[in-house]
Amino acid sequence: MRSEAIREAVPQSEFMRRLVPLLAMAVLLAGCQSTAITAGGIRRSKRISSVVSLSPSTTELSSAVGFTQFLKGRTAADDYPLNMLNAVPIVASVKPDYEKIKEANPGLIVYDASLYNASDIQKIKELGFDTFEIKGNTLKDFQKEIYLLAAKVGGETTASTYVDRIVFAANAAKGDAPSPMPKVAVILPGSGGEHYIAGTKSFLADVIRNSGGEPVGPDADKFVVLSPESILASAPDTIVVGVDKSTAAAQVGTVLNDARLRTVPAIVNKRIVPID
């Protein structure tokens, strides 16, 4: 889920090598969580045979939860799993095409709630189809959502295997916590120098904590516009950069070469983790 070329070119600490696998599995910029819920014990009210995904993270989840074969609609930005390409693009950026959703007539609409505002979510629900939100801000909450979603689409076994992988990665990271604890920021590069940074109450912040790091950023549960003054003050040791596979090098470059950030320790030491 990251550019191997960039990963090899950018120096990484031991913490970064532990952080990447956990982020790579759990970064569905929505989240993965694990709890003692018995998926097989959740009764399905009806069998879902068609799904529309309104966010890249939930489209990726289709493979982990086992509903890729049911996908009838997706976002234009989706590139994984490959067998979802037959689904019709119905979201450009974060703007759903409500008419296309109606035409797809899905049994379930799945989306990452962090990508939509209250007005958008209300419009989605007013379409009259069943919906499922991925909205947990902790690994534990995400695990619950994975099992609940799996129960709706009959993917309990696949989901259990996926959650086991996440739990294993989290436990491995906790068992080898770095000292001193590195400070980590998660940034989405923006055009014109307007970057976005994940809040310390977000799911990604919880992943960082579970990897033995200290998340730095605004007091928020979503991505917000990055303040150069704020990130200079927080001085992250490592920056995780969310990138698109096709333009990864350029996106990492916009952060590395941003003059406003040149004295940030992660920039000075080129400790950048690109994840697509």
C-alpha positions in Angstrom: 0.0 0.0 0.0 3.0 2.2 -0.4 5.5 3.1 -3.0 8.4 0.6 -2.6 10.7 2.9 -4.6 10.1 5.8 -2.2 10.2 3.6 0.8 13.7 2.4 -0.1 14.9 5.9 -1.0 13.7 7.6 2.3 15.6 6.6 5.5 13.4 4.9 8.1 13.9 4.2 11.8 13.0 0.9 13.5 9.7 2.6 14.7 8.8 3.5 11.1 9.3 -0.1 10.0 6.9 -1.3 12.7 4.4 1.5 12.1 4.1 0.9 8.3 2.7 -2.7 8.4 0.1 -1.7 11.0 -0.9 1.5 9.1 -0.9 -0.4 5.8 -3.4 -2.9 7.1 -5.5 -0.5 9.2 -5.3 2.7 7.2 -8.7 2.4 5.5 -8.4 6.2 6.6 -11.5 4.5 8.5 -10.2 1.9 10.6 -9.8 -1.6 11.8 -10.6 -2.7 15.3 -10.6 -6.1 17.1 -12.9 -7.2 20.0 -14.4 -10.4 21.4 -17.5 -10.3 19.2 -18.5 -13.6 17.8 -19.4 -12.8 14.2 -21.2 -16.0 13.7 -23.6 -15.1 16.5 -24.9 -12.0 14.8 -28.2 -12.7 13.1 -28.5 -11.3 9.6 -31.9 -9.7 9.0 -31.6 -10.3 5.3 -29.0 -11.4 2.8 -27.2 -8.6 1.0 -26.4 -9.3 -2.6 -25.5 -5.8 -3.9 -23.3 -3.0 -2.3 -22.3 0.5 -3.2 -19.2 1.9 -1.6 -18.8 5.6 -1.3 -15.2 5.8 -0.1 -11.9 4.2 -1.2 -11.4 2.8 2.3 -14.7 0.9 2.3 -14.0 -0.3 -1.2 -10.7 -1.8 0.0 -12.6 -3.3 2.9 -14.7 -5.2 0.4 -11.8 -7.7 0.0 -11.2 -8.0 3.8 -14.9 -8.4 4.6 -15.8 -10.5 1.6 -18.3 -8.4 -0.5 -16.2 -7.4 -3.5 -18.3 -9.7 -5.7 -21.4 -7.7 -4.6 -20.0 -4.3 -5.5 -22.2 -2.4 -7.9 -20.8 1.1 -7.3 -17.5 2.7 -6.1 -15.5 5.9 -6.2 -13.5 7.1 -9.2 -10.4 7.0 -7.0 -10.5 3.3 -6.2 -7.7 1.1 -7.3 -8.0 -1.9 -5.0 -9.0 -4.7 -5.0 -8.6 -5.1 -8.8 -11.7 -7.2 -9.2 -13.8 -4.2 -8.1 -13.2 -2.4 -11.4 -16.4 -3.8 -12.9 -18.4 -1.7 -10.4 -19.7 1.6 -11.8 -17.9 4.8 -10.5 -20.5 6.8 -8.7 -18.4 9.2 -6.6 -16.1 11.9 -7.9 -13.8 13.2 -5.1 -16.3 13.1 -2.2 -19.4 14.0 -4.3 -21.8 11.1 -4.8 -23.9 10.9 -7.9 -27.2 10.2 -6.2 -29.0 9.3 -9.5 -26.4 6.6 -10.2 -26.8 5.2 -6.7 -30.6 5.0 -7.3 -29.9 3.2 -10.6 -27.6 0.7 -8.9 -30.4 -0.1 -6.4 -28.0 -1.4 -3.8 -29.0 -3.6 -0.9 -26.4 -1.7 1.2 -24.5 1.6 1.0 -21.2 1.6 2.8 -19.1 4.7 3.5 -16.4 6.2 5.6 -18.3 8.8 7.7 -15.1 10.9 8.2 -15.2 11.9 4.5 -18.7 13.3 4.6 -20.4 16.2 6.4 -23.7 15.9 8.2 -25.6 17.2 5.2 -24.1 14.7 2.8 -24.8 11.8 5.2 -28.4 12.9 5.5 -28.8 12.9 1.7 -27.3 9.4 1.5 -29.7 8.1 4.1 -32.7 9.9 2.4 -32.2 7.6 -0.6 -34.0 5.0 1.3 -31.4 2.2 1.1 -29.8 0.4 4.0 -26.5 2.1 5.0 -23.5 1.2 7.1 -21.0 3.8 8.4 -17.4 3.1 9.2 -16.8 5.7 11.9 -14.8 4.3 14.7 -11.8 6.3 15.9 -10.0 3.4 17.7 -8.7 0.0 16.6 -11.1 -1.6 19.1 -14.1 0.2 17.6 -13.0 -0.6 14.1 -12.8 -4.3 14.9 -16.4 -4.2 16.0 -17.5 -2.5 12.8 -15.6 -5.1 10.7 -17.6 -7.9 12.3 -20.9 -6.1 12.1 -20.4 -5.3 8.4 -19.2 -8.9 7.8 -22.4 -10.2 9.3 -24.5 -8.2 6.9 -22.8 -9.6 3.8 -21.9 -13.2 5.0 -18.2 -12.5 5.3 -17.6 -13.5 8.9 -14.8 -16.0 8.2 -12.9 -13.6 5.9 -13.3 -10.8 8.4 -12.1 -12.9 11.3 -8.8 -13.6 9.4 -8.4 -9.9 8.6 -8.9 -8.8 12.2 -6.5 -11.5 13.4 -3.8 -9.9 11.1 -4.5 -6.5 12.6 -4.4 -7.8 16.2 -1.1 -9.6 15.5 0.5 -6.4 14.0 -0.7 -4.3 16.9 0.6 -6.7 19.5 3.9 -7.0 17.8 4.2 -3.2 17.8 3.3 -2.9 21.4 5.7 -5.6 22.4 8.7 -3.6 21.0 7.8 0.0 21.8 10.5 2.5 20.9 12.2 4.7 23.5 12.0 7.6 23.5 8.5 7.6 22.0 8.7 9.3 18.5 6.2 12.0 17.6 4.3 11.2 14.4 2.1 13.3 12.1 -0.1 12.0 9.3 -0.4 14.4 6.4 -2.4 14.4 3.1 -0.5 16.7 0.6 -2.7 19.3 -1.0 -2.4 21.4 -4.2 -1.0 24.9 -3.8 0.6 24.0 -0.5 -2.6 23.5 1.4 -1.9 20.2 3.2 -4.2 18.4 5.6 -3.2 16.7 8.9 -4.9 14.0 11.0 -6.3 15.1 14.4 -5.1 13.4 17.6 -8.6 12.0 18.2 -8.7 10.3 14.8 -8.5 6.6 13.9 -5.0 7.1 12.5 -3.9 8.7 15.8 -5.0 5.5 17.6 -3.0 3.4 15.2 0.1 5.4 15.9 -0.4 5.0 19.7 -0.8 1.3 19.2 2.5 1.3 17.3 4.3 3.0 20.2 4.3 6.5 18.9 2.8 9.8 20.0 0.4 11.3 17.4 0.7 15.1 16.9 -1.8 17.4 15.3 -4.9 19.3 16.0 -7.5 18.3 18.7 -9.8 16.8 16.1 -11.2 13.4 15.0 -10.7 14.1 11.2 -8.2 15.6 8.8 -8.1 19.4 9.0 -6.0 22.1 7.1 -2.5 22.0 8.3 -1.1 25.0 10.2 2.6 25.4 9.5 3.1 27.2 12.8 1.4 24.3 14.7 3.4 21.5 13.1 6.6 23.5 13.7 5.7 23.7 17.4 4.8 20.0 17.6 8.0 19.0 15.8 7.2 15.5 14.6 10.0 13.0 14.3 8.2 11.1 11.6 5.6 12.1 9.0 3.3 9.6 7.4 2.2 10.9 4.0 -1.0 9.6 2.3 -0.4 9.4 -1.5 -1.9 8.2 -4.7 0.2 5.4 -6.3 0.5 7.1 -9.6 1.8 10.4 -8.2 3.4 9.2 -5.0 6.9 10.7 -5.7 5.4 14.1 -6.5 3.2 14.2 -3.5 6.0 13.3 -1.1 8.0 16.0 -2.8 5.4 18.6 -2.0 5.9 17.9 1.7 9.6 17.5 1.7 10.2 20.6 -0.3 7.6 22.9 1.4 9.8 25.7 2.6 7.5 26.4 5.6 8.3 23.0 7.0 12.0 22.8 6.3 13.0 22.9 10.0 10.6 20.1 11.1 12.7 17.2 12.4 11.0 14.7 10.2 11.8 16.9 7.1 15.4 17.6 8.2 16.0 13.8 8.7 13.9 12.8 5.8 11.9 10.4 7.9 8.8 10.2 5.7 6.5 7.1 5.3 4.5 7.2 2.1 1.4 5.0 2.1 -1.1 4.7 -0.8 
